[in-house]
Amino acid sequence: MLARVANAVYWMSRYLERAGNLARFVEVNWHLTLDLPGAGAGEWRPLVIASGDHTLFEERYGAYDAATVTTFLCFERGYANSIASCLWAARENARAIREVIPYEMWEQINIYYHLVHDAAKNPLAVVDNPSEFCQEIKVRDFILEGISRDAMIHDEAWHFSRLGRQLERCDKTSRILDVNCHLLLPGLSGAPQSFDSIHWSALLRATSALNAYRRLRGRISPARVAEFLLFDHDFPRSIIYGLGSAQRALHDITGTRVGHFSRGSERLLGQLCSDLSYLTIEDVFEQGLHQFTDRLQTRMNTIDTQLGREFFGYHDPTPPQQVDQ
């Protein structure tokens, strides 16, 4: 497969997954503020921190509130990771590989893009009540993932698509877990805080995990939630599940058996999956959840960089920048 095709498929899937995750975070946070009277900047700031782009936000908006954070994460065209920017980038990558992806996928990406583009013309309508907009984003995301699984040839292109989507999902789950647990767990934020089931339920909703968690784990507790999102082998949005799926996709691309490696990316991803498989939640809390997720994100970024060098022809550690929209 040509490097440009592999690169476009990989990043198309990462951008689509990123947009869907942002919609989940915004919708859940908006509902959380309704459940917690008097909620303000303290409830919206973690979303921007989780994105890793709080410096840019503060330069452009300054104050954290529902209007500024929702506008920034959903529609800010000068922010490369907003939903609007992600959809533009996903559509441009999809345009470059129209002969590889099903027609239905190209059609749905276009519908998806114009949905966000039209909403961006009147952002105040979304800011006042983002629930309907975010629900539509999630539905489009599910549709596209279903089309990919059921209508796309399961060849190298599909494996690159799966690899990109799973790595992006694990990254976002780790970030939202890190930020929320840092704020909610006693002792981690620098001041004792009482356990709040509303916050933890919101965290599970943000990762589409609430129903699955209740079926498998029952009562909500901090350790159980963190363990579920990190180490549950049966839930598709847990980190261990996503990294295992990414590992299988990478080995399907290279033809190397799982447990062996012929490339640096296989070795790095295999080591990460192996390390996580033998950890317990007690091990994680002993070293500190923030420190653990920070190292996890660094290792996933290293894997992404190695993939770029081995498959996409990158010489620089960062992917090519998108042109202005």
C-alpha positions, 0 to 999 in steps of 0.5 A: 500500500502507498504510504500516502493512502495508509496515512490518509486512512489512519488520520481520517479514522483518528480525526473521526474518533476525536470528533466523536469523543469531544462531542461525548465530553461536551454533552456529558459536561453540559448535563452535569452542570444541570445536575449540579446547581451553581456549577461554573468554571470548575466543571468546564475547565477540565475539558480543556485541560484534557485536550492539552490545549488550555494555553491556546484557549486562555489566549483566545477566550480567557474565562472558562464557562459553558459558552467559551468552552463549547465554542472552542471545542466544537467550532473554533476553526483556529483550533486544530482539534475542535470538532469542526477542524477534525471533520474538515481534516477527516473529509480532506483525508477521505477525499484523497482515498475515495477509491479505497473507502466505500461510497456510503462512507464518503457520503456519510462523512460529507453529511457529517461535515455539513452538519457541523459546518451549518451548526457553526454558522449559529454557534449560540444555538448549540451553546445554549443546549449542545445535547441535540448537536452532540447526540447527532455527532455520536450517531454519525460516529456510530454510523461511520464505524458500522460502515467501516466494519461492514462495507469496507474490504478488510485489507490493509486500508481497513487495518490502518483505519482500525489502528488509528481509531483505537489509538485515538480512543485510548488516548482520549479515554486516558486523558478524560480519566486522568483529568477527572480523577485528578480532580475527584480522588481524595488527596490528588488535587491538593485538597480533600474532596468527598466522593461524588457519584454524580461526577463519576457517573458523568465520567462513565457517560463521557466514555459511553461506559455507564450501562456496561459498567453497571452490568459488570461492576454494580456500585460506582466507586473510584477504584472500580471506575478507573479499573474498568476504563483501564483494564476491562478486557470485554468493554470496547472502549477500555484502554486495554481492549483498545490497545489489544485491538490496535496491536492485532490491527498492526500485526495484520498489516505486517503479517507478523505473529502477535508475540513477535515483532519485525518493526519498532512499532510492533515492539513498542505496542507489544511492550505496552500491552504486555505491561498493562496486562500484568498491572492491577489497579492497586499498582496504578494508584500506588504510583499515582494515577496522574503519573501513570496516565501521563506515561501511558500517553507518552508511550502511545505518542511514541508509538504513533511517531514510530508508525509515522516513520515506518509506514507514512514516510515521516522524518519529523516526529510530528505529522504534516500540518493541515493547510488552512481551512 
